Amino acid sequence: MKAIELRKKTKDELTNKLLDLRAKVETLRFDTERKKVKNVKSLAGVKKDIARILTVIREQ
């Protein structure tokens, strides 16, 4: 997800996406502890997406 795409969305859409990603981080954390996730880097990618969304929300 790129910042350019995020800037086109409304604040409500960004907030909903943020809630979804935070839930995904939670499940990824638990799954990595249980050794169910093969790609551990996906957690870092989701965290970066959350940071991008928060940045765009602050810019608006």
Residue frames as a rotation matrix with the C-alpha (Angstrom) as fourth column:
MET 1
0.589 0.808 0.000 0.00
0.808 -0.589 0.000 0.00
0.000 0.000 -1.000 0.00
LYS 2
-0.472 -0.787 0.396 1.50
0.800 -0.572 -0.182 3.29
0.369 0.231 0.900 -1.06
ALA 3
-0.576 0.180 -0.797 1.02
0.497 -0.697 -0.517 6.70
-0.649 -0.694 0.312 0.49
ILE 4
-0.926 0.247 -0.286 -0.34
-0.378 -0.639 0.670 8.09
-0.018 0.728 0.685 -2.79
GLU 5
-0.504 0.769 -0.392 -3.17
0.255 0.566 0.784 5.56
0.825 0.295 -0.482 -2.69
LEU 6
-0.343 0.344 -0.874 -3.88
0.939 0.146 -0.311 6.37
0.021 -0.928 -0.373 0.93
ARG 7
-0.856 -0.029 -0.516 -4.13
0.132 -0.977 -0.165 10.10
-0.499 -0.209 0.841 0.32
LYS 8
-0.798 0.589 -0.126 -7.01
-0.289 -0.192 0.938 9.49
0.529 0.785 0.323 -2.09
LYS 9
-0.295 0.698 -0.652 -9.11
0.666 0.640 0.384 7.83
0.685 -0.322 -0.654 0.63
THR 10
0.339 0.509 0.791 -11.32
-0.277 -0.750 0.601 9.57
0.899 -0.423 -0.114 3.15
LYS 11
-0.464 -0.533 0.708 -10.53
-0.794 -0.104 -0.599 9.73
0.393 -0.840 -0.374 6.84
ASP 12
0.345 0.686 0.641 -13.27
-0.858 0.507 -0.080 7.20
-0.380 -0.523 0.763 7.64
GLU 13
0.889 -0.068 -0.452 -11.88
-0.230 0.788 -0.571 4.71
0.395 0.612 0.685 5.14
LEU 14
-0.080 -0.997 -0.003 -8.41
-0.360 0.032 -0.932 5.16
0.929 -0.074 -0.361 6.59
THR 15
-0.284 0.037 0.958 -9.69
-0.959 -0.014 -0.284 4.65
0.003 -0.999 0.039 10.12
ASN 16
0.761 0.611 0.220 -11.44
-0.596 0.791 -0.134 1.42
-0.256 -0.029 0.966 9.11
LYS 17
0.650 -0.609 -0.455 -8.31
-0.095 0.529 -0.843 0.19
0.754 0.592 0.285 7.35
LEU 18
-0.295 -0.778 0.555 -6.27
-0.675 -0.242 -0.697 1.07
0.676 -0.580 -0.453 10.44
LEU 19
0.144 0.439 0.887 -8.52
-0.932 0.361 -0.027 -1.00
-0.332 -0.823 0.461 12.68
ASP 20
0.959 0.210 -0.191 -8.28
-0.273 0.864 -0.423 -3.95
0.077 0.458 0.886 10.29
LEU 21
0.306 -0.927 -0.217 -4.49
-0.173 0.171 -0.970 -3.75
0.936 0.334 -0.108 10.19
ARG 22
-0.303 -0.390 0.870 -4.19
-0.906 -0.167 -0.390 -3.53
0.297 -0.906 -0.303 13.97
ALA 23
0.583 0.555 0.593 -6.27
-0.682 0.732 -0.014 -6.67
-0.442 -0.396 0.805 14.28
LYS 24
0.881 -0.310 -0.356 -4.06
-0.083 0.641 -0.763 -8.33
0.465 0.702 0.539 11.68
VAL 25
-0.099 -0.950 0.296 -0.94
-0.595 -0.182 -0.783 -7.41
0.798 -0.254 -0.547 13.69
GLU 26
0.002 0.173 0.985 -2.44
-0.973 0.228 -0.038 -9.01
-0.231 -0.958 0.168 16.74
THR 27
0.891 0.383 0.243 -3.18
-0.320 0.911 -0.261 -12.26
-0.322 0.155 0.934 14.95
LEU 28
0.628 -0.729 -0.273 0.24
-0.156 0.226 -0.961 -12.28
0.762 0.647 0.028 13.28
ARG 29
-0.168 -0.688 0.706 1.94
-0.890 -0.203 -0.409 -11.88
0.424 -0.697 -0.578 16.66
PHE 30
0.278 0.353 0.893 0.10
-0.765 0.644 -0.017 -14.84
-0.582 -0.678 0.449 18.09
ASP 31
0.990 0.135 -0.047 0.69
-0.132 0.742 -0.657 -16.93
-0.053 0.656 0.753 14.98
THR 32
0.317 -0.942 -0.105 4.42
-0.448 -0.052 -0.893 -16.23
0.836 0.330 -0.439 14.99
GLU 33
-0.207 -0.348 0.914 4.62
-0.977 0.120 -0.176 -17.31
-0.048 -0.930 -0.365 18.61
ARG 34
0.439 0.471 0.766 2.87
-0.438 0.856 -0.275 -20.56
-0.785 -0.214 0.581 17.69
LYS 35
-0.593 -0.800 0.096 5.19
-0.227 0.280 0.933 -21.00
-0.773 0.531 -0.348 14.67
LYS 36
0.189 0.753 0.630 2.27
0.586 0.428 -0.688 -20.87
-0.788 0.499 -0.361 12.21
VAL 37
0.890 0.089 -0.447 3.64
-0.233 -0.753 -0.615 -17.99
-0.392 0.652 -0.649 10.13
LYS 38
0.501 -0.736 0.455 6.28
0.833 0.553 -0.022 -18.84
-0.235 0.390 0.890 7.57
ASN 39
-0.063 -0.482 0.874 6.95
0.644 -0.689 -0.333 -15.26
0.763 0.542 0.354 6.48
VAL 40
0.037 0.015 -0.999 7.90
0.966 -0.257 0.031 -13.33
-0.256 -0.966 -0.024 9.61
LYS 41
-0.893 -0.449 -0.036 8.56
0.416 -0.853 0.316 -10.19
-0.173 0.267 0.948 7.57
SER 42
-0.297 0.860 0.414 4.84
0.575 -0.185 0.797 -9.80
0.762 0.475 -0.440 6.95
LEU 43
0.397 0.396 -0.828 4.47
0.914 -0.254 0.317 -8.44
-0.085 -0.883 -0.462 10.49
ALA 44
-0.452 -0.654 -0.606 6.97
0.535 -0.743 0.403 -5.67
-0.714 -0.142 0.686 9.75
GLY 45
-0.874 0.155 0.461 5.15
0.386 -0.354 0.852 -4.83
0.295 0.922 0.249 6.52
VAL 46
0.147 0.987 -0.066 1.82
0.778 -0.074 0.624 -4.49
0.611 -0.143 -0.779 8.30
LYS 47
0.222 -0.143 -0.965 3.40
0.824 -0.501 0.264 -2.25
-0.521 -0.854 0.006 10.93
LYS 48
-0.816 -0.563 -0.129 4.78
0.383 -0.694 0.610 -0.01
-0.433 0.449 0.782 8.19
ASP 49
-0.506 0.731 0.459 1.35
0.536 -0.151 0.831 0.18
0.676 0.666 -0.315 6.58
ILE 50
0.421 0.638 -0.645 -0.08
0.901 -0.213 0.378 1.28
0.104 -0.740 -0.665 9.94
ALA 51
-0.224 -0.601 -0.767 2.58
0.613 -0.699 0.369 3.99
-0.758 -0.387 0.525 10.19
ARG 52
-0.919 -0.084 0.386 1.77
0.380 -0.458 0.804 5.20
0.109 0.885 0.452 6.67
ILE 53
-0.042 0.989 0.140 -1.93
0.719 -0.067 0.692 5.41
0.694 0.130 -0.708 7.47
LEU 54
0.397 0.147 -0.906 -1.29
0.859 -0.406 0.311 7.33
-0.323 -0.902 -0.287 10.68
THR 55
-0.640 -0.699 -0.318 0.95
0.492 -0.691 0.529 9.74
-0.590 0.182 0.787 8.81
VAL 56
-0.756 0.413 0.508 -1.69
0.406 -0.312 0.859 10.40
0.513 0.856 0.068 6.15
ILE 57
0.290 0.892 -0.347 -4.37
0.860 -0.084 0.503 10.91
0.419 -0.444 -0.792 8.80
ARG 58
0.102 -0.327 -0.939 -2.18
0.739 -0.607 0.292 13.50
-0.666 -0.724 0.180 10.54
GLU 59
-0.874 -0.464 0.141 -1.58
0.419 -0.576 0.702 15.30
-0.245 0.673 0.698 7.24
GLN 60
-0.370 0.813 0.450 -5.31
0.691 -0.083 0.718 15.70
0.621 0.577 -0.531 6.57
